[in-house]
Amino acid sequence: MTTATPSPLIRGLSRGQLLVIDGVLATVVAACGWYAAVDGPSPVGWHEPVWLPVVAGVLLGLPVAVRRIRPVAAVWLALALVVACVATGVIPHYAGLAPILAMCPVLYTVGADVRRRRSVPIVIGCVVATALAFLAGDGTPFEIGLVGWVLGAAWTAGRTVRERRAYAARAAEQATELAVGQERLRIARELHDIVAHSMSMIAVKAAIADHLADSQPQEMRAALRVIATTSRDTLGELRRALGVLRTEGTLVPAPGLADLDELVTAARTSGLSVDLVVRGGDRIPDGVALAVFRLVQEALTNVVKHARASECRVAIEIGDGSLRLDVADNGSPVTAEPRPAAVDDPGSPAPGRPGGQGLIGMRERAAMFGGDLVAGPSAKGGWAVTTTLSWAA
């Protein structure tokens, strides 16, 4: 069952303050009931005691005072008092506004706090019983119809508020679920980019170390040092990424364009010659900088793992509210006719390179800033990744 959300008018009030407000409203209703009972004529042959109007007024205010605590009990008490006062003539039918003031707040609370299956019979019973009481008290058809309409309107207003609360609660739950899903996707992308890049470097260096273990022990030791350094850096990035899930986690700046040099240096340790060119001096948003870093990281990872390339060029052109990224290598030529991978087909890149979660993650990151990532064989040979990110809008 969806939890009801309080109205904006009372959201900042405590339960005690709401009860105080109900007490003030009950006092007003009691005063109106007392005045209506005093002002009305006594039945023929019967002299109304002095205390009766006071008691009638106080009792009419009682259900209003307790309507939030026991709404169903309050509505039955209010109905009994209204029927008794109007049917006996203690409050005449032409002064029926006073008893109606007692019924409306209670019926509103029933509509707002009680389930439909239970509240509908209650409001029908109240309308019928009150109409019969006014009929017994010589009320006119117009008065009876007006009383029934007012009571029904009070319940309908409460029911409308209940439905709006339920809708707001459902909307909040859906927004929370959407935010959680987006955060999970973001964390999954971060972890994939960190682990895929680092493990690729470690795997390459481990293969080199194994190959050179006997013939070139110094080169093997150098490869092992790269593995150790990459492992420590990866552990640090993983701690940072997982730290955001903990409230006590230390906030560390996310990587950006300034960290691309370290990324390129790490790629060069695998024997790949990487040329990094950054043009344009405008400062870009942190989110764009992180996206560019991860795109370059994943592109270099793919080059190291799959390209059999000796050279790779990373070009970043920063414009006015936009950024263009090009990553191209001179890997093995592709025998098939060059064609870019379709944006809507992330699992089917052009021949020569495997598809997977990395390419999907790259397209998702590019799409966050309106970019259509194109990844495929280049007309000059090798493989090219191109996208344009925009943040001006």
LUMMAR-734299 format. One record per residue (C-alpha): residue number from 1; residue in one letter; x, y negated, z negated. Coordinates in steps of 0.02 Angstrom, whole numbers. Example, Ala and Ser with C-alpha at 12.3 -4.5 7.8 and 13.67 -1.06 7.14 Angstrom:
! LUMMAR-734299
ATOM 1 a 615 225 -390
ATOM 2 s 684 53 -357
END
This chain:
! LUMMAR-734299
ATOM 1 m 0 0 0
ATOM 2 t 67 -172 46
ATOM 3 t 104 -286 -99
ATOM 4 a 2 -446 -96
ATOM 5 t 100 -607 -76
ATOM 6 p 43 -755 -183
ATOM 7 s -28 -909 -99
ATOM 8 p 99 -1048 -68
ATOM 9 l -3 -1161 -182
ATOM 10 i 22 -1046 -333
ATOM 11 r 183 -955 -286
ATOM 12 g 286 -1061 -405
ATOM 13 l 167 -1042 -553
ATOM 14 s 186 -912 -689
ATOM 15 r 42 -801 -744
ATOM 16 g 23 -903 -903
ATOM 17 q 7 -1063 -803
ATOM 18 l -124 -985 -691
ATOM 19 l -224 -932 -844
ATOM 20 v -215 -1110 -910
ATOM 21 i -285 -1173 -744
ATOM 22 d -425 -1046 -757
ATOM 23 g -459 -1108 -934
ATOM 24 v -478 -1286 -870
ATOM 25 l -593 -1227 -731
ATOM 26 a -695 -1126 -857
ATOM 27 t -714 -1282 -964
ATOM 28 v -783 -1378 -815
ATOM 29 v -905 -1236 -775
ATOM 30 a -959 -1228 -958
ATOM 31 a -991 -1416 -962
ATOM 32 c -1096 -1405 -803
ATOM 33 g -1194 -1257 -871
ATOM 34 w -1227 -1349 -1036
ATOM 35 y -1286 -1505 -944
ATOM 36 a -1401 -1405 -829
ATOM 37 a -1477 -1312 -976
ATOM 38 v -1505 -1472 -1077
ATOM 39 d -1575 -1570 -930
ATOM 40 g -1700 -1437 -879
ATOM 41 p -1878 -1430 -952
ATOM 42 s -1923 -1294 -1076
ATOM 43 p -2051 -1162 -1027
ATOM 44 v -2230 -1201 -1077
ATOM 45 g -2267 -1148 -1256
ATOM 46 w -2085 -1122 -1302
ATOM 47 h -1966 -1244 -1380
ATOM 48 e -1786 -1219 -1331
ATOM 49 p -1666 -1212 -1480
ATOM 50 v -1533 -1346 -1484
ATOM 51 w -1391 -1220 -1482
ATOM 52 l -1454 -1124 -1330
ATOM 53 p -1386 -1243 -1195
ATOM 54 v -1216 -1243 -1282
ATOM 55 v -1211 -1053 -1288
ATOM 56 a -1269 -1040 -1106
ATOM 57 g -1133 -1160 -1049
ATOM 58 v -995 -1074 -1148
ATOM 59 l -1047 -902 -1087
ATOM 60 l -1052 -959 -905
ATOM 61 g -873 -1020 -920
ATOM 62 l -811 -858 -999
ATOM 63 p -805 -752 -838
ATOM 64 v -707 -889 -750
ATOM 65 a -577 -889 -888
ATOM 66 v -545 -701 -877
ATOM 67 r -568 -675 -689
ATOM 68 r -382 -641 -657
ATOM 69 i -368 -518 -801
ATOM 70 r -524 -414 -768
ATOM 71 p -603 -469 -602
ATOM 72 v -734 -331 -590
ATOM 73 a -789 -347 -771
ATOM 74 a -792 -537 -751
ATOM 75 v -906 -530 -598
ATOM 76 w -1032 -415 -684
ATOM 77 l -1032 -527 -839
ATOM 78 a -1056 -682 -731
ATOM 79 l -1198 -598 -636
ATOM 80 a -1288 -547 -796
ATOM 81 l -1275 -723 -867
ATOM 82 v -1332 -809 -706
ATOM 83 v -1481 -693 -686
ATOM 84 a -1530 -716 -869
ATOM 85 c -1515 -907 -865
ATOM 86 v -1606 -932 -699
ATOM 87 a -1741 -799 -718
ATOM 88 t -1790 -858 -894
ATOM 89 g -1788 -1041 -846
ATOM 90 v -1649 -1089 -967
ATOM 91 i -1568 -1165 -812
ATOM 92 p -1702 -1216 -685
ATOM 93 h -1687 -1164 -503
ATOM 94 y -1660 -1344 -443
ATOM 95 a -1506 -1353 -558
ATOM 96 g -1438 -1190 -487
ATOM 97 l -1272 -1270 -443
ATOM 98 a -1208 -1237 -619
ATOM 99 p -1229 -1047 -617
ATOM 100 i -1165 -1041 -438
ATOM 101 l -1008 -1130 -499
ATOM 102 a -983 -986 -618
ATOM 103 m -1008 -852 -485
ATOM 104 c -902 -924 -343
ATOM 105 p -729 -920 -424
ATOM 106 v -759 -743 -488
ATOM 107 l -819 -680 -319
ATOM 108 y -669 -764 -237
ATOM 109 t -554 -667 -354
ATOM 110 v -645 -505 -317
ATOM 111 g -623 -534 -131
ATOM 112 a -438 -577 -151
ATOM 113 d -386 -443 -278
ATOM 114 v -505 -295 -257
ATOM 115 r -504 -172 -112
ATOM 116 r -638 -189 20
ATOM 117 r -720 -22 -18
ATOM 118 r -755 -79 -195
ATOM 119 s -782 -265 -171
ATOM 120 v -912 -255 -31
ATOM 121 p -1044 -168 -141
ATOM 122 i -1006 -293 -278
ATOM 123 v -1039 -447 -171
ATOM 124 i -1197 -370 -97
ATOM 125 g -1263 -330 -271
ATOM 126 c -1223 -506 -331
ATOM 127 v -1310 -589 -184
ATOM 128 v -1466 -481 -200
ATOM 129 a -1478 -497 -390
ATOM 130 t -1450 -686 -387
ATOM 131 a -1580 -708 -249
ATOM 132 l -1708 -610 -351
ATOM 133 a -1668 -716 -505
ATOM 134 f -1698 -877 -409
ATOM 135 l -1858 -802 -337
ATOM 136 a -1918 -762 -513
ATOM 137 g -1873 -939 -566
ATOM 138 d -1985 -1014 -431
ATOM 139 g -1842 -1051 -312
ATOM 140 t -1884 -1099 -134
ATOM 141 p -1832 -990 15
ATOM 142 f -1709 -1124 66
ATOM 143 e -1629 -1123 -107
ATOM 144 i -1620 -934 -108
ATOM 145 g -1541 -928 66
ATOM 146 l -1417 -1064 20
ATOM 147 v -1365 -974 -139
ATOM 148 g -1338 -811 -45
ATOM 149 w -1235 -900 89
ATOM 150 v -1125 -989 -40
ATOM 151 l -1090 -829 -137
ATOM 152 g -1049 -735 24
ATOM 153 a -935 -877 80
ATOM 154 a -840 -873 -85
ATOM 155 w -808 -685 -67
ATOM 156 t -761 -706 116
ATOM 157 a -634 -841 72
ATOM 158 g -554 -725 -54
ATOM 159 r -552 -582 71
ATOM 160 t -471 -694 201
ATOM 161 v -334 -741 79
ATOM 162 r -305 -557 41
ATOM 163 e -288 -516 226
ATOM 164 r -167 -660 253
ATOM 165 r -63 -602 105
ATOM 166 a -57 -426 174
ATOM 167 y -8 -491 346
ATOM 168 a 131 -599 273
ATOM 169 a 195 -451 172
ATOM 170 r 196 -339 326
ATOM 171 a 285 -474 426
ATOM 172 a 416 -492 289
ATOM 173 e 442 -303 284
ATOM 174 q 462 -295 473
ATOM 175 a 584 -441 470
ATOM 176 t 684 -353 334
ATOM 177 e 687 -189 432
ATOM 178 l 742 -282 589
ATOM 179 a 880 -372 495
ATOM 180 v 940 -209 418
ATOM 181 g 941 -125 589
ATOM 182 q 1039 -267 667
ATOM 183 e 1163 -265 524
ATOM 184 r 1187 -78 542
ATOM 185 l 1218 -100 728
ATOM 186 r 1343 -239 695
ATOM 187 i 1437 -133 567
ATOM 188 a 1436 16 686
ATOM 189 r 1513 -92 823
ATOM 190 e 1644 -160 704
ATOM 191 l 1694 12 641
ATOM 192 h 1698 84 816
ATOM 193 d 1809 -56 881
ATOM 194 i 1928 -42 733
ATOM 195 v 1942 147 730
ATOM 196 a 1943 176 918
ATOM 197 h 2083 52 951
ATOM 198 s 2193 105 805
ATOM 199 m 2170 292 829
ATOM 200 s 2211 274 1013
ATOM 201 m 2375 188 970
ATOM 202 i 2414 319 839
ATOM 203 a 2375 461 960
ATOM 204 v 2488 388 1095
ATOM 205 k 2632 360 975
ATOM 206 a 2611 532 897
ATOM 207 a 2623 611 1071
ATOM 208 i 2781 509 1107
ATOM 209 a 2858 558 941
ATOM 210 d 2822 741 973
ATOM 211 h 2896 731 1147
ATOM 212 l 3056 643 1091
ATOM 213 a 3080 734 926
ATOM 214 d 3228 839 985
ATOM 215 s 3309 734 1120
ATOM 216 q 3289 556 1051
ATOM 217 p 3265 557 862
ATOM 218 q 3286 367 850
ATOM 219 e 3141 339 970
ATOM 220 m 3039 465 873
ATOM 221 r 3070 369 711
ATOM 222 a 3019 206 796
ATOM 223 a 2857 287 853
ATOM 224 l 2825 350 676
ATOM 225 r 2853 175 608
ATOM 226 v 2724 108 730
ATOM 227 i 2603 244 672
ATOM 228 a 2631 196 490
ATOM 229 t 2608 11 524
ATOM 230 t 2452 39 630
ATOM 231 s 2379 153 495
ATOM 232 r 2405 22 359
ATOM 233 d 2330 -116 465
ATOM 234 t 2180 -7 508
ATOM 235 l 2150 34 326
ATOM 236 g 2152 -152 287
ATOM 237 e 2025 -189 424
ATOM 238 l 1914 -47 366
ATOM 239 r 1918 -112 187
ATOM 240 r 1871 -285 250
ATOM 241 a 1728 -216 357
ATOM 242 l 1661 -108 216
ATOM 243 g 1688 -244 87
ATOM 244 v 1546 -347 160
ATOM 245 l 1428 -208 105
ATOM 246 r 1473 -239 -77
ATOM 247 t 1426 -394 -172
ATOM 248 e 1595 -396 -257
ATOM 249 g 1688 -379 -92
ATOM 250 t 1818 -513 -55
ATOM 251 l 1775 -616 97
ATOM 252 v 1915 -615 227
ATOM 253 p 1909 -720 387
ATOM 254 a 1853 -620 538
ATOM 255 p 1982 -599 677
ATOM 256 g 1978 -723 821
ATOM 257 l 2082 -794 962
ATOM 258 a 2228 -829 846
ATOM 259 d 2243 -642 813
ATOM 260 l 2255 -592 996
ATOM 261 d 2445 -604 992
ATOM 262 e 2455 -467 860
ATOM 263 l 2333 -362 961
ATOM 264 v 2439 -381 1117
ATOM 265 t 2598 -342 1020
ATOM 266 a 2521 -182 956
ATOM 267 a 2470 -131 1133
ATOM 268 r 2646 -163 1195
ATOM 269 t 2715 -34 1074
ATOM 270 s 2634 100 1181
ATOM 271 g 2742 48 1329
ATOM 272 l 2609 -59 1412
ATOM 273 s 2662 -229 1475
ATOM 274 v 2525 -351 1424
ATOM 275 d 2515 -531 1486
ATOM 276 l 2400 -643 1382
ATOM 277 v 2344 -811 1454
ATOM 278 v 2228 -929 1361
ATOM 279 r 2176 -1091 1446
ATOM 280 g 2071 -1230 1374
ATOM 281 g 2091 -1306 1203
ATOM 282 d 1912 -1330 1144
ATOM 283 r 1871 -1245 981
ATOM 284 i 1746 -1104 999
ATOM 285 p 1621 -1039 869
ATOM 286 d 1682 -903 752
ATOM 287 g 1554 -778 817
ATOM 288 v 1615 -802 996
ATOM 289 a 1796 -787 940
ATOM 290 l 1758 -622 853
ATOM 291 a 1666 -557 1006
ATOM 292 v 1813 -601 1119
ATOM 293 f 1936 -517 1001
ATOM 294 r 1833 -357 998
ATOM 295 l 1808 -358 1186
ATOM 296 v 1995 -375 1217
ATOM 297 q 2030 -244 1084
ATOM 298 e 1914 -117 1165
ATOM 299 a 1977 -158 1341
ATOM 300 l 2158 -132 1289
ATOM 301 t 2110 30 1202
ATOM 302 n 2033 95 1363
ATOM 303 v 2187 44 1461
ATOM 304 v 2302 136 1340
ATOM 305 k 2192 291 1335
ATOM 306 h 2133 310 1514
ATOM 307 a 2219 194 1636
ATOM 308 r 2393 266 1659
ATOM 309 a 2439 85 1688
ATOM 310 s 2605 -3 1663
ATOM 311 e 2538 -181 1666
ATOM 312 c 2383 -269 1602
ATOM 313 r 2332 -451 1611
ATOM 314 v 2212 -534 1488
ATOM 315 a 2150 -705 1547
ATOM 316 i 2037 -816 1441
ATOM 317 e 1968 -977 1514
ATOM 318 i 1880 -1090 1388
ATOM 319 g 1762 -1217 1463
ATOM 320 d 1628 -1334 1401
ATOM 321 g 1514 -1221 1300
ATOM 322 s 1569 -1062 1389
ATOM 323 l 1713 -940 1398
ATOM 324 r 1767 -823 1537
ATOM 325 l 1862 -664 1497
ATOM 326 d 1954 -558 1625
ATOM 327 v 2053 -401 1583
ATOM 328 a 2134 -310 1730
ATOM 329 d 2265 -172 1742
ATOM 330 n 2364 -87 1879
ATOM 331 g 2311 89 1833
ATOM 332 s 2290 237 1949
ATOM 333 p 2194 192 2108
ATOM 334 v 2016 252 2121
ATOM 335 t 1973 355 2273
ATOM 336 a 1789 309 2273
ATOM 337 e 1728 146 2348
ATOM 338 p 1753 8 2220
ATOM 339 r 1593 -42 2135
ATOM 340 p 1558 -125 1968
ATOM 341 a 1470 -23 1837
ATOM 342 a 1286 -64 1827
ATOM 343 v 1243 -165 1675
ATOM 344 d 1086 -62 1644
ATOM 345 d 1182 102 1659
ATOM 346 p 1312 97 1518
ATOM 347 g 1343 283 1523
ATOM 348 s 1391 290 1708
ATOM 349 p 1543 182 1748
ATOM 350 a 1634 194 1913
ATOM 351 p 1740 349 1945
ATOM 352 g 1906 358 1859
ATOM 353 r 1856 301 1685
ATOM 354 p 1747 388 1555
ATOM 355 g 1591 308 1485
ATOM 356 g 1548 304 1301
ATOM 357 q 1503 201 1150
ATOM 358 g 1646 79 1182
ATOM 359 l 1573 15 1345
ATOM 360 i 1400 6 1267
ATOM 361 g 1469 -95 1121
ATOM 362 m 1559 -213 1240
ATOM 363 r 1399 -247 1336
ATOM 364 e 1304 -276 1174
ATOM 365 r 1434 -401 1114
ATOM 366 a 1432 -492 1280
ATOM 367 a 1241 -495 1283
ATOM 368 m 1238 -580 1112
ATOM 369 f 1305 -736 1199
ATOM 370 g 1215 -719 1365
ATOM 371 g 1354 -627 1454
ATOM 372 d 1333 -489 1585
ATOM 373 l 1487 -381 1566
ATOM 374 v 1552 -304 1728
ATOM 375 a 1673 -158 1710
ATOM 376 g 1734 -61 1860
ATOM 377 p 1874 -27 1983
ATOM 378 s 1956 -180 2059
ATOM 379 a 1980 -209 2246
ATOM 380 k 2165 -234 2209
ATOM 381 g 2176 -67 2122
ATOM 382 g 2162 -25 1939
ATOM 383 w 2018 -74 1828
ATOM 384 a 1941 -242 1784
ATOM 385 v 1827 -302 1645
ATOM 386 t 1745 -472 1667
ATOM 387 t 1615 -571 1570
ATOM 388 t 1566 -750 1532
ATOM 389 l 1506 -797 1358
ATOM 390 s 1403 -952 1326
ATOM 391 w 1358 -1042 1165
ATOM 392 a 1311 -1218 1222
ATOM 393 a 1125 -1176 1223
END
